[in-house]
Amino acid sequence: MKKPATNVRSLTLDDIVEWVASRGFPSYRASQLAGWLYNRPLTPVEEMRNLPAALRETLAADFDCSYPSIALRSDSVDGTVKLLVGLADEKVVESVIIPRGERTTLCISSQVGCALDCQFCATATLGLKRNLEPAEIVGQVMRAREAAAPELLTNYVFMGMGEPLANYDRLLRAITILTSRWGLGISPRRITVSTVGLVPQMERLVTETSVHIAVSLTAARDELRDRLMPINRRYPLAELIGACKRLDLPRRKRVTFEYVMLDGVNDTMRDAEDLIRLLHGVRAKVNLIPFNPYPGASFVRSPDDRIEAFRERLLASGVHATVRTSRGRDIQAACGQLAASAANAEMEKGAPSAERAE
């Protein structure tokens, strides 16, 4: 018998209320079910003990009740943890837990692979396999919460595998589940969504949510960005930056621009001046990211002194600029390195994929 396509952890509370009513169960069962789905550890349906057997049986018949598993865990010497998350179709994605002082950030994937072909990103070498469903995004977070114990995750960034805004509707549903009181109860102020610059979806995201937005920029001239990030041919810099200026952000919010530092490619003083001119009039902060090499990469990390000189030039012009400290490089968990190659090897050896809860 073919399993229903919709996973139960893709449901909002309104969906659950409607389903409970359509199956003739008392309305209060909806809040009980939502509590099992989102406010407790990932639990098989048959173990949701305060729900009647008839409801559990109907739930298992109507929905896919599987949830992601941890196919492999890698721990870095700096405390970073990379989780290879197994999905129901035996595909895998990577998410990363990054402790830093009093903050612990979870880096979340939104797609299996990516279609946008950014030349400095390991995920791009995979191509796009498929979008993640809301339940798979939410399941990553719930699995990471278990893995991070006793540490409490404080921040959540969609900077893992894939382009989040290319999976917009599923992303939006996942954010609704993550941020709602009946869901995981995460404050939108703790969530950042990174994009290569899908302009229409950026404008929708700011209108429809209260999360932070970050733009992967990496070049301040069209001819260079065309080569490094092919999406620039669809949304060139003038259109992208114009959209950033129009975003209806609260007074204290800025757009974060991520700039990967590539030796001899985009790290000269001319590049810094181009970036200063490009961001004029934008409420912006720039996060300089030293390139993290991966097997087969054709770029080299800029030297530290050049990165610092670049940052100082931005600061001198009034552009807020920081340098991101690379974490988890020894386990291929740093920014730009996620490709799930080890996970695929493990899955081929028979490592677990999604756990069934039928």
C-alpha positions as CSV (number, residue, x, y, z in Angstrom):
1,M,0.0,0.0,0.0
2,K,1.4,3.4,-1.0
3,K,2.2,5.7,1.9
4,P,0.4,9.0,2.0
5,A,2.6,11.8,0.7
6,T,2.0,14.4,3.4
7,N,4.1,14.0,6.5
8,V,2.3,14.7,9.8
9,R,5.0,17.1,10.9
10,S,4.3,19.4,7.9
11,L,0.9,20.2,9.5
12,T,0.1,23.5,11.1
13,L,-2.3,23.7,14.0
14,D,-5.1,24.9,11.7
15,D,-4.4,21.8,9.6
16,I,-4.5,19.5,12.7
17,V,-7.8,21.1,13.9
18,E,-9.3,20.6,10.5
19,W,-8.2,17.0,10.3
20,V,-9.4,16.1,13.8
21,A,-12.8,17.5,13.1
22,S,-13.0,15.7,9.7
23,R,-12.3,12.4,11.4
24,G,-14.9,13.0,14.1
25,F,-12.6,13.3,17.1
26,P,-13.1,15.9,19.9
27,S,-11.5,19.3,19.2
28,Y,-9.2,19.1,22.2
29,R,-7.3,16.3,20.6
30,A,-5.8,18.8,18.1
31,S,-3.8,20.5,20.8
32,Q,-2.7,17.2,22.3
33,L,-1.5,16.0,18.9
34,A,0.3,19.2,18.2
35,G,2.1,18.8,21.6
36,W,3.2,15.3,20.6
37,L,4.4,16.5,17.2
38,Y,6.3,19.6,18.2
39,N,6.7,20.0,22.0
40,R,8.2,16.6,22.8
41,P,11.1,14.5,21.5
42,L,10.4,12.8,18.1
43,T,8.0,10.0,19.1
44,P,6.5,7.2,17.1
45,V,2.7,7.5,16.8
46,E,2.1,4.3,18.7
47,E,3.8,5.8,21.7
48,M,1.6,8.9,21.9
49,R,-0.1,7.4,24.9
50,N,-2.7,9.9,25.8
51,L,-4.3,9.7,22.3
52,P,-6.9,7.0,21.8
53,A,-5.9,4.0,19.7
54,A,-8.5,4.9,17.0
55,L,-6.9,8.4,16.6
56,R,-3.4,6.9,16.3
57,E,-4.5,4.3,13.8
58,T,-6.3,6.9,11.7
59,L,-3.3,9.3,11.9
60,A,-0.9,6.5,10.7
61,A,-3.3,5.7,7.8
62,D,-3.8,9.3,6.7
63,F,-0.2,10.6,6.9
64,D,3.4,9.7,6.6
65,C,4.6,9.6,10.2
66,S,8.3,9.0,9.6
67,Y,10.9,11.5,10.9
68,P,14.6,12.1,10.2
69,S,17.3,10.1,11.9
70,I,20.9,10.8,12.6
71,A,22.9,8.8,10.0
72,L,26.2,10.0,11.3
73,R,27.6,12.4,13.8
74,S,31.0,14.1,13.6
75,D,32.5,16.1,16.4
76,S,35.2,18.8,15.8
77,V,38.0,19.6,18.2
78,D,36.4,23.1,18.5
79,G,33.1,21.8,19.8
80,T,31.3,22.0,16.4
81,V,29.0,19.1,15.6
82,K,28.0,18.0,12.1
83,L,24.9,15.9,11.8
84,L,24.2,13.8,8.7
85,V,20.5,13.6,8.7
86,G,18.9,10.6,7.0
87,L,15.6,11.1,5.2
88,A,12.8,8.7,4.3
89,D,14.0,8.2,0.7
90,E,17.6,7.5,1.9
91,K,18.9,10.8,0.8
92,V,20.8,12.8,3.4
93,V,21.4,16.4,4.3
94,E,23.9,18.1,6.7
95,S,23.2,20.4,9.6
96,V,25.8,21.9,11.9
97,I,25.7,22.8,15.6
98,I,28.1,25.7,16.3
99,P,28.8,26.6,19.9
100,R,30.5,30.0,20.5
101,G,30.5,31.4,24.0
102,E,27.0,31.8,25.3
103,R,25.5,31.2,21.8
104,T,24.9,27.9,20.1
105,T,23.8,28.2,16.5
106,L,22.2,25.6,14.3
107,C,22.9,25.7,10.6
108,I,19.9,24.2,8.7
109,S,19.6,22.8,5.2
110,S,16.7,23.5,3.0
111,Q,17.4,21.3,-0.1
112,V,19.2,18.1,-1.0
113,G,21.9,19.7,-3.0
114,C,21.5,23.0,-4.9
115,A,20.9,24.1,-8.4
116,L,22.4,27.6,-8.3
117,D,26.0,26.6,-9.0
118,C,27.9,29.1,-6.8
119,Q,31.5,28.3,-7.8
120,F,32.9,28.4,-4.3
121,C,30.4,26.2,-2.6
122,A,30.7,22.4,-2.1
123,T,26.9,21.8,-2.1
124,A,26.8,23.1,-5.7
125,T,28.9,20.2,-6.9
126,L,25.9,17.9,-6.0
127,G,23.4,19.6,-8.2
128,L,19.8,19.8,-7.0
129,K,18.3,16.4,-5.9
130,R,15.1,17.8,-4.4
131,N,13.5,20.3,-2.0
132,L,13.1,19.4,1.6
133,E,9.6,19.2,3.0
134,P,8.6,21.2,6.0
135,A,8.6,18.1,8.2
136,E,12.2,17.4,7.1
137,I,13.3,21.0,8.0
138,V,11.5,20.8,11.3
139,G,12.9,17.3,11.9
140,Q,16.4,18.6,11.5
141,V,15.8,21.2,14.2
142,M,14.3,18.6,16.6
143,R,17.1,16.2,16.0
144,A,19.7,18.9,16.6
145,R,17.9,19.9,19.8
146,E,18.4,16.4,21.0
147,A,22.0,16.2,19.9
148,A,22.9,19.6,21.5
149,A,21.8,18.6,25.0
150,P,22.6,19.8,27.6
151,E,23.4,22.9,25.5
152,L,20.4,24.9,24.4
153,L,20.3,26.1,20.8
154,T,20.0,29.9,20.8
155,N,20.2,30.8,17.1
156,Y,19.0,29.2,13.8
157,V,20.4,30.0,10.4
158,F,19.3,28.7,7.0
159,M,22.8,28.6,5.7
160,G,23.2,24.8,5.1
161,M,22.7,22.9,1.9
162,G,20.5,24.5,-0.7
163,E,19.0,27.9,-1.5
164,P,16.2,28.4,1.1
165,L,14.2,30.9,-1.1
166,A,14.1,28.5,-4.0
167,N,12.0,26.3,-1.7
168,Y,9.9,29.2,-0.5
169,D,6.5,27.8,0.3
170,R,7.9,24.8,2.2
171,L,10.4,27.1,4.0
172,L,7.5,29.5,5.0
173,R,5.5,26.6,6.4
174,A,8.5,25.3,8.3
175,I,9.2,28.8,9.8
176,T,5.5,29.0,10.9
177,I,5.9,25.6,12.7
178,L,9.3,26.6,14.2
179,T,8.1,30.0,15.5
180,S,4.5,29.4,16.6
181,R,3.6,28.9,20.3
182,W,1.9,25.6,19.4
183,G,5.0,24.6,17.5
184,L,8.6,24.8,18.6
185,G,8.2,28.3,20.0
186,I,11.4,29.8,18.5
187,S,11.5,33.6,18.4
188,P,11.7,34.9,14.8
189,R,14.5,37.2,16.0
190,R,16.6,34.1,16.5
191,I,16.3,32.9,12.9
192,T,18.2,34.1,9.8
193,V,17.5,33.1,6.3
194,S,20.4,33.4,3.8
195,T,19.9,33.8,0.1
196,V,22.0,34.3,-3.0
197,G,19.6,37.0,-4.0
198,L,16.2,35.7,-5.3
199,V,14.6,39.2,-5.3
200,P,10.9,38.4,-5.4
201,Q,11.2,35.8,-2.6
202,M,13.3,38.2,-0.5
203,E,10.6,40.8,-0.7
204,R,8.0,38.2,0.3
205,L,10.0,36.9,3.2
206,V,10.4,40.3,4.8
207,T,6.7,41.0,4.3
208,E,5.5,37.6,5.5
209,T,7.8,36.9,8.4
210,S,9.9,38.6,11.1
211,V,13.1,36.6,10.5
212,H,16.4,38.2,9.6
213,I,17.7,38.1,6.1
214,A,21.3,37.6,4.8
215,V,22.5,38.0,1.2
216,S,25.4,36.0,-0.1
217,L,27.2,38.6,-2.2
218,T,30.9,37.7,-2.7
219,A,31.5,40.2,-5.5
220,A,30.6,43.9,-6.1
221,R,30.9,43.9,-9.9
222,D,28.5,42.2,-12.2
223,E,31.1,40.7,-14.4
224,L,32.8,38.9,-11.5
225,R,29.6,38.0,-9.7
226,D,28.2,36.5,-13.0
227,R,31.2,34.1,-13.0
228,L,31.1,33.3,-9.3
229,M,27.4,33.2,-8.8
230,P,25.4,32.6,-12.0
231,I,22.1,33.8,-10.3
232,N,23.6,37.3,-10.9
233,R,22.7,37.0,-14.6
234,R,19.0,36.8,-13.6
235,Y,19.1,39.4,-10.8
236,P,22.1,41.7,-11.4
237,L,23.6,43.8,-8.6
238,A,21.6,46.9,-9.4
239,E,18.3,45.0,-9.1
240,L,19.5,43.1,-6.0
241,I,20.8,46.1,-4.1
242,G,17.7,48.2,-5.2
243,A,15.5,45.5,-3.6
244,C,17.6,45.6,-0.4
245,K,17.1,49.3,-0.2
246,R,13.3,48.9,-0.6
247,L,13.0,46.2,2.1
248,D,10.6,47.4,4.8
249,L,12.9,46.6,7.8
250,P,12.4,47.7,11.4
251,R,14.6,50.6,12.3
252,R,17.3,48.5,14.1
253,K,17.5,45.8,11.5
254,R,20.2,45.6,8.8
255,V,20.7,43.4,5.8
256,T,23.7,41.1,6.4
257,F,25.9,40.7,3.3
258,E,28.1,37.6,3.2
259,Y,31.3,38.0,1.3
260,V,33.5,34.9,0.8
261,M,37.2,36.0,0.6
262,L,38.9,34.3,-2.4
263,D,42.6,34.8,-2.8
264,G,43.4,37.0,-5.9
265,V,39.8,36.9,-7.0
266,N,37.7,39.4,-4.9
267,D,40.0,40.6,-2.1
268,T,41.9,43.6,-3.4
269,M,41.5,47.2,-2.3
270,R,39.7,47.8,-5.6
271,D,37.2,45.2,-4.6
272,A,36.7,46.8,-1.2
273,E,36.1,50.2,-2.9
274,D,33.6,48.6,-5.2
275,L,31.8,47.1,-2.3
276,I,31.7,50.4,-0.4
277,R,30.1,52.1,-3.4
278,L,27.7,49.3,-4.0
279,L,26.3,49.4,-0.4
280,H,26.0,53.1,-0.2
281,G,22.6,53.9,1.1
282,V,21.9,50.4,2.3
283,R,21.4,49.6,6.0
284,A,24.0,46.9,5.9
285,K,26.6,44.9,7.7
286,V,29.2,42.8,6.0
287,N,30.3,39.4,7.2
288,L,33.7,38.5,5.6
289,I,34.0,34.8,5.3
290,P,37.5,33.3,4.7
291,F,37.0,30.6,2.0
292,N,36.9,27.1,3.4
293,P,38.5,24.7,0.9
294,Y,36.9,21.3,0.1
295,P,38.1,18.4,-2.1
296,G,38.3,19.6,-5.8
297,A,37.9,23.3,-5.0
298,S,39.5,25.7,-7.5
299,F,39.9,28.6,-5.1
300,V,42.2,29.4,-2.2
301,R,41.5,31.3,1.0
302,S,42.7,34.9,1.2
303,P,45.6,35.5,3.5
304,D,44.6,36.8,7.0
305,D,46.4,40.1,6.6
306,R,44.6,40.8,3.4
307,I,41.2,40.0,4.9
308,E,42.0,42.3,7.8
309,A,43.1,45.1,5.5
310,F,39.8,44.6,3.5
311,R,37.8,44.8,6.8
312,E,39.6,47.9,8.0
313,R,38.9,49.7,4.7
314,L,35.2,48.9,5.0
315,L,35.2,50.1,8.6
316,A,37.0,53.4,7.7
317,S,34.2,54.1,5.2
318,G,31.5,53.6,7.8
319,V,30.5,50.1,6.7
320,H,30.0,47.7,9.6
321,A,32.2,44.7,8.9
322,T,33.2,41.6,10.8
323,V,35.2,38.4,9.9
324,R,33.5,35.1,10.5
325,T,35.6,32.6,12.4
326,S,35.7,29.3,10.7
327,R,34.4,26.4,12.8
328,G,34.4,22.7,12.3
329,R,36.9,22.7,9.4
330,D,38.5,19.5,10.5
331,I,35.1,17.7,10.0
332,Q,34.2,19.5,6.7
333,A,31.5,21.5,8.6
334,A,32.6,25.1,7.9
335,C,30.8,27.5,5.7
336,G,30.7,26.4,2.1
337,Q,31.9,22.8,2.8
338,L,28.6,21.0,3.2
339,A,28.3,18.3,0.5
340,A,27.2,15.1,2.4
341,S,29.8,13.0,0.6
342,A,30.6,11.1,3.8
343,A,26.9,10.7,4.5
344,N,26.3,9.2,1.1
345,A,29.0,6.7,1.6
346,E,27.6,5.7,5.0
347,M,24.1,5.4,3.6
348,E,25.4,3.1,0.9
349,K,26.8,0.9,3.7
350,G,23.4,0.7,5.2
351,A,23.4,3.5,7.8
352,P,19.8,4.4,9.0
353,S,17.7,6.8,7.1
354,A,14.4,8.2,8.4
355,E,12.8,6.4,11.3
356,R,9.4,5.0,10.6
357,A,6.6,5.8,13.1
358,E,3.7,3.8,11.9
